[in-house]
Each structure stands twice: as structure tokens, then as C-alpha cells.
Amino acid sequence: MERFDSYNYSIDSTDYSPVGTSYAHNSRPSTTASMPIVSSSNELLAALSSDLFKKLQPSLRSVFLSAEQYLYMQDDRLDYVYFPETAVVSEFRTLDDGRMVEVSLTGHEGAVGFLPLFCNSRVTNCTQVSQAGSAIRIESEILAKMIRLHPELSIALAPQVDQYVRQISQRSVCNMYHSVKERLCTWLLLAQDRSGKKTMKLTHEQIARILGVYRPSVTCIALEMRKKQLIDYSRGGVSIRDRAKVEQSACTCYTELAHAY
């Protein structure tokens, strides 16, 4: 088994089966000691006025999200909204053949699980942590009540709804029309942007699931990219060696999605 490093994707090229789906919830996010949240590196929370933040402050909790942990499954009741800080969260749609494909990726720039608050619906896709890290969590019922009581909070969160819808639409086009290599390069760039990290841990199986493809496709593309010195990978993970060349190899969706935030 080979492993990607500095983004950390492991490659296991022995399994040639389609990537399956596990629908069992992983352990719940672990909370840190109940101390007041005085600030956050999440850009949505950081952009709130001090008055709005103080109103939310008593209900905010710092949590650690573990890699591959499911936050929601399709049709779940929405219990919490998460504001990632160092964690990165993927939203997946399940295809007819049982495979999953990622339709959105959220890091410190956004929030996860907020959309049902605006349209009174249940969760439509499953949501899984792709990169372990910290997040701020709030009970959905409390946030919904705060939105009703303070219209300025709804106004502050509204752009996130637009950005989320734009990402879903763009990713749908990307998944249908662009090559696996283009989509992999785009995903690497987006993941780095959203995590703010130089290194990430992610298995080859997860990458294949994210792209909705078979594992050998990812292996072949990774080998090609390493030979061309676009990336480096070793036992620990993967690193982008030449970001400019990776951007050239990515599809135009990267520019569209990067400018959406």
C-alpha cells in the first residue's frame, strides 16, 4: 500500500470494486470543555457583528470532528448546524448503483446543515467529515429561533445559501462533463483552500468515493501527476508540488467555485 502525503491520501490499488457506501453513523462529535466561545476562525461567525455573536455565544460549543464521521444521513432530523474551523466536510449524493459522489465541500468559509432552517425540510444528502478538525456547533432549533428573532442574522447567513446552491449546481456539471484528472485537481485545490492546511489525511477509497469513480482511476492519475512533478506523495499523504500546474490541469470549475466564496 502506498500513501499520499502533504494532503494525505492513501492509495490501495488492490481493490478494483466500485466504492460502496456505509450508512451507519460514526461516533458523535466530541465536545471540548464547556468554555465560552469568544471568537472563531470560521469566516461566517467571524463576520457577524459583535452584538449578533454575543447573542449566539451562550449556545455555541466547540467540537472535534473525526475523519469519516457522518454528521447527517439522508432524511435525518437536523439536530445541529456546524461551522467548520479546521475540519472539512463533504456532502454526498447516492447514485442509483449505490456509489456516492461528492456534491459540496465546506471548510472554514461556511456552515453545514443550515439549509433546512430556511426551507423547513429534512436533510437531503449524507454529510461526512473528510478532514478531521475543529468546528463550532449550535443546536438547530436554537439557531432557527435566533433567525426568527433577529432578521439581521438571516441576512448575514443568506449569502451562504446562495453560495451553497451555486456550488451544488457547478459540481453537478463538473461531475457530468469533466475528466477524472480535471476533477481530482479541482478537488485538491478546493480542499486545500477550505482546510487552510498543507497536509490532509484521506484514503484512496475516500477519494474514489468523492469523485464517484473506481479506485484504479485515482491510482493511475496520481502516478501520472507525480511523474510530472505536480504532486508528491509518500507514506503519510500527498502535497501539491506545483500549484500553478495543478490549477492548469484543473477544470474551469475551480475558478468558478473559488470565486463563489
Buried (B, 14 or more C-beta within 10 A) or exposed (E): EBBBBBBBBBBBBEEEEBBEEEEEEBEBBEEEEEEEBEEBBBBBBEEBEEEBBEBBBEBBBBBBBBBBBBBBBBEBEBBBBBBBBBBBBBBBBBEEEEBBBBBBBBBBBBBBBBBBBBEEEEBBBBBBBBBBBBBBBBBBEBBBEBBEEBEEBBEBBEBBBEBBEBBBEBBEEBBEEBEBBBBBBBBBBBBBBBBBBEBBBBBBBBBBBBBBBBBBBBBEBBBEBBEEEBBBBEEBBBBBBBEEBBBEBBBEBBEBBBEBB
